[in-house]
């Protein structure tokens, strides 16, 4: 049996969904205008929308991985308010 094909659009976090690209703190990150609505369109179209990111700011000590994961959970909840699922 074959499984149905799932379509996906891989989204980069910094510079595509949020700015600034190199934040000194997670509190600086802001959703780029219309990003929530556009991800919602992709979600409604049946696309999976995984977010990919390289967070060198964690290694440099600007914030911890735990802080980042907590922030990302809140970010994903905010996107869900648009009907966007990441």
MDAnalysis code that builds the backbone (N, CA, C; Angstrom):
import MDAnalysis as mda
import numpy as np

u = mda.Universe.empty(258, n_residues=86, atom_resindex=np.repeat(np.arange(86), 3), trajectory=True)
u.add_TopologyAttr("name", ["N", "CA", "C"] * 86)
u.add_TopologyAttr("resid", np.arange(1, 87))
u.add_TopologyAttr("resname", ["UNK", "UNK", "UNK", "UNK", "UNK", "UNK", "UNK", "UNK", "UNK", "UNK", "UNK", "UNK", "UNK", "UNK", "UNK", "UNK", "UNK", "UNK", "UNK", "UNK", "UNK", "UNK", "UNK", "UNK", "UNK", "UNK", "UNK", "UNK", "UNK", "UNK", "UNK", "UNK", "UNK", "UNK", "UNK", "UNK", "UNK", "UNK", "UNK", "UNK", "UNK", "UNK", "UNK", "UNK", "UNK", "UNK", "UNK", "UNK", "UNK", "UNK", "UNK", "UNK", "UNK", "UNK", "UNK", "UNK", "UNK", "UNK", "UNK", "UNK", "UNK", "UNK", "UNK", "UNK", "UNK", "UNK", "UNK", "UNK", "UNK", "UNK", "UNK", "UNK", "UNK", "UNK", "UNK", "UNK", "UNK", "UNK", "UNK", "UNK", "UNK", "UNK", "UNK", "UNK", "UNK", "UNK"])
u.atoms.positions = np.array([
    [0.831, -1.187, 0.000],
    [0.000, 0.000, 0.000],
    [0.869, 1.240, 0.000],
    [0.473, 2.200, -0.754],
    [1.206, 3.466, -0.747],
    [0.513, 4.462, 0.164],
    [1.319, 5.284, 0.770],
    [0.796, 6.334, 1.647],
    [0.559, 7.579, 0.816],
    [-0.434, 8.375, 1.190],
    [-0.648, 9.625, 0.449],
    [0.548, 10.558, 0.614],
    [0.856, 11.270, -0.406],
    [1.952, 12.239, -0.364],
    [1.501, 13.461, 0.416],
    [2.332, 13.899, 1.351],
    [2.057, 15.132, 2.076],
    [2.972, 16.220, 1.531],
    [2.377, 17.322, 1.202],
    [3.156, 18.455, 0.706],
    [3.588, 19.305, 1.894],
    [4.759, 19.906, 1.747],
    [5.283, 20.737, 2.831],
    [6.041, 21.923, 2.259],
    [6.009, 23.012, 3.006],
    [6.825, 24.191, 2.725],
    [7.654, 24.414, 3.974],
    [8.979, 24.295, 3.842],
    [9.882, 24.504, 4.970],
    [10.164, 26.003, 5.091],
    [9.894, 26.539, 6.271],
    [10.007, 27.978, 6.505],
    [11.196, 28.288, 7.405],
    [12.023, 29.216, 6.980],
    [13.130, 29.673, 7.813],
    [12.582, 30.689, 8.808],
    [13.035, 30.627, 10.032],
    [12.512, 31.518, 11.073],
    [13.016, 32.948, 10.915],
    [14.302, 33.157, 11.143],
    [14.852, 34.510, 11.174],
    [14.990, 35.087, 9.772],
    [14.336, 36.215, 9.558],
    [14.406, 36.893, 8.271],
    [13.271, 36.526, 7.327],
    [12.587, 35.417, 7.590],
    [11.445, 35.009, 6.772],
    [10.146, 35.170, 7.549],
    [10.167, 34.754, 8.817],
    [8.979, 34.865, 9.660],
    [9.104, 35.957, 10.709],
    [10.313, 36.158, 11.215],
    [10.527, 37.162, 12.265],
    [11.754, 38.004, 11.958],
    [11.765, 39.186, 12.532],
    [12.922, 40.083, 12.498],
    [13.176, 40.535, 13.925],
    [14.375, 40.901, 14.284],
    [15.583, 40.998, 13.467],
    [16.199, 39.618, 13.228],
    [17.125, 39.575, 12.297],
    [17.772, 38.319, 11.945],
    [18.687, 37.850, 13.074],
    [19.372, 38.777, 13.731],
    [20.301, 38.422, 14.813],
    [19.894, 39.129, 16.106],
    [18.867, 38.614, 16.779],
    [18.412, 39.285, 18.000],
    [19.387, 39.081, 19.154],
    [19.447, 40.071, 20.013],
    [20.240, 39.943, 21.240],
    [19.404, 39.295, 22.342],
    [18.079, 39.379, 22.191],
    [17.149, 38.768, 23.143],
    [15.910, 38.309, 22.381],
    [15.284, 37.268, 22.871],
    [14.084, 36.750, 22.204],
    [12.953, 37.777, 22.189],
    [12.938, 38.657, 23.160],
    [11.891, 39.685, 23.233],
    [11.961, 40.657, 22.059],
    [13.090, 40.692, 21.351],
    [13.230, 41.569, 20.181],
    [12.505, 41.028, 18.949],
    [12.247, 39.724, 18.902],
    [11.688, 39.109, 17.700],
    [10.246, 39.532, 17.469],
    [9.960, 39.953, 16.252],
    [8.624, 40.385, 15.844],
    [8.232, 39.671, 14.558],
    [6.984, 39.229, 14.498],
    [6.458, 38.574, 13.308],
    [6.456, 39.556, 12.141],
    [6.956, 39.123, 11.016],
    [6.956, 39.954, 9.811],
    [5.513, 40.113, 9.330],
    [5.167, 41.310, 8.885],
    [3.810, 41.622, 8.429],
    [3.320, 40.568, 7.447],
    [2.104, 40.120, 7.633],
    [1.394, 39.153, 6.784],
    [1.925, 37.727, 6.870],
    [2.970, 37.475, 7.647],
    [3.510, 36.111, 7.725],
    [2.476, 35.143, 8.294],
    [1.775, 35.547, 9.346],
    [0.750, 34.678, 9.936],
    [-0.339, 34.333, 8.945],
    [-0.802, 35.336, 8.211],
    [-1.858, 35.107, 7.228],
    [-1.380, 34.202, 6.093],
    [-0.131, 34.378, 5.670],
    [0.387, 33.568, 4.561],
    [0.599, 32.111, 4.984],
    [1.061, 31.896, 6.204],
    [1.200, 30.522, 6.692],
    [-0.185, 29.893, 6.845],
    [-1.163, 30.680, 7.256],
    [-2.538, 30.179, 7.360],
    [-3.045, 29.721, 5.994],
    [-2.713, 30.458, 4.943],
    [-3.114, 30.057, 3.588],
    [-2.482, 28.726, 3.211],
    [-1.203, 28.565, 3.551],
    [-0.521, 27.299, 3.272],
    [-1.161, 26.159, 4.065],
    [-1.434, 26.410, 5.340],
    [-2.059, 25.392, 6.190],
    [-3.419, 24.993, 5.639],
    [-4.214, 25.982, 5.245],
    [-5.546, 25.712, 4.693],
    [-5.457, 24.941, 3.381],
    [-4.351, 25.113, 2.653],
    [-4.143, 24.405, 1.398],
    [-3.610, 22.995, 1.583],
    [-3.471, 22.566, 2.825],
    [-3.035, 21.212, 3.100],
    [-1.535, 21.025, 3.212],
    [-0.786, 22.118, 3.254],
    [0.664, 22.026, 3.375],
    [1.078, 21.905, 4.838],
    [2.027, 21.037, 5.113],
    [2.709, 21.051, 6.397],
    [3.675, 22.228, 6.355],
    [3.874, 22.884, 7.478],
    [4.741, 24.066, 7.512],
    [5.770, 23.958, 8.636],
    [6.762, 23.075, 8.467],
    [7.808, 23.008, 9.481],
    [8.707, 24.243, 9.426],
    [9.143, 24.674, 10.585],
    [10.037, 25.828, 10.683],
    [11.444, 25.306, 10.947],
    [12.397, 25.782, 10.155],
    [13.800, 25.417, 10.342],
    [14.564, 26.656, 10.779],
    [15.583, 26.425, 11.600],
    [16.350, 27.565, 12.088],
    [17.709, 27.110, 12.604],
    [18.673, 27.952, 12.448],
    [19.980, 27.769, 13.068],
    [20.092, 28.886, 14.099],
    [20.182, 28.515, 15.334],
    [20.210, 29.515, 16.400],
    [21.596, 29.600, 17.037],
    [22.516, 30.217, 16.327],
    [23.864, 30.402, 16.871],
    [23.838, 31.317, 18.088],
    [22.750, 32.067, 18.230],
    [22.630, 32.970, 19.382],
    [22.584, 32.176, 20.692],
    [22.112, 30.917, 20.633],
    [22.117, 30.059, 21.822],
    [23.564, 29.750, 22.203],
    [24.370, 29.326, 21.221],
    [25.771, 28.993, 21.481],
    [26.556, 30.206, 21.976],
    [26.149, 31.393, 21.535],
    [26.847, 32.615, 21.930],
    [26.354, 33.155, 23.261],
    [25.359, 32.498, 23.860],
    [24.907, 32.870, 25.194],
    [23.872, 33.985, 25.254],
    [23.297, 34.368, 24.130],
    [22.275, 35.412, 24.164],
    [20.994, 34.917, 24.831],
    [20.693, 33.611, 24.654],
    [19.564, 32.967, 25.322],
    [19.815, 31.472, 25.305],
    [19.117, 30.749, 26.177],
    [19.322, 29.303, 26.289],
    [18.389, 28.560, 25.344],
    [18.683, 27.288, 25.127],
    [17.795, 26.477, 24.286],
    [16.427, 26.336, 24.952],
    [16.399, 26.252, 26.278],
    [15.123, 26.162, 26.990],
    [14.296, 27.428, 26.785],
    [14.964, 28.576, 26.872],
    [14.259, 29.847, 26.641],
    [13.738, 29.913, 25.203],
    [14.560, 29.461, 24.270],
    [14.135, 29.484, 22.869],
    [12.931, 28.581, 22.654],
    [12.953, 27.363, 23.202],
    [11.830, 26.438, 23.025],
    [10.552, 26.989, 23.656],
    [10.677, 27.637, 24.797],
    [9.507, 28.267, 25.428],
    [8.980, 29.387, 24.526],
    [9.886, 30.219, 24.007],
    [9.485, 31.298, 23.100],
    [8.813, 30.715, 21.860],
    [9.389, 29.664, 21.282],
    [8.832, 29.093, 20.058],
    [7.433, 28.531, 20.297],
    [7.206, 27.929, 21.455],
    [5.864, 27.439, 21.783],
    [4.844, 28.571, 21.792],
    [5.218, 29.684, 22.383],
    [4.344, 30.864, 22.401],
    [4.141, 31.416, 20.990],
    [5.217, 31.446, 20.210],
    [5.164, 31.903, 18.820],
    [4.197, 31.033, 18.011],
    [4.309, 29.716, 18.160],
    [3.425, 28.794, 17.438],
    [1.975, 29.003, 17.859],
    [1.731, 29.246, 19.143],
    [0.365, 29.533, 19.615],
    [-0.162, 30.822, 19.006],
    [0.694, 31.846, 18.919],
    [0.284, 33.102, 18.289],
    [-0.099, 32.874, 16.827],
    [0.692, 32.071, 16.116],
    [0.386, 31.776, 14.707],
    [-0.930, 31.021, 14.577],
    [-1.204, 30.134, 15.518],
    [-2.455, 29.364, 15.490],
    [-3.663, 30.314, 15.523],
    [-3.503, 31.459, 16.145],
    [-4.565, 32.460, 16.158],
    [-4.942, 32.954, 14.766],
    [-4.016, 32.850, 13.824],
    [-4.280, 33.203, 12.433],
    [-4.841, 32.019, 11.643],
    [-4.820, 30.817, 12.281],
    [-5.155, 29.593, 11.550],
    [-3.920, 29.003, 10.899],
    [-2.752, 29.449, 11.324],
    [-1.474, 28.976, 10.777],
    [-0.924, 27.901, 11.710],
    [-0.489, 26.797, 11.134],
    [0.029, 25.688, 11.944],
    [1.449, 25.366, 11.508],
    [2.367, 25.461, 12.469],
    [3.781, 25.161, 12.194],
    [4.190, 23.978, 13.047],
])
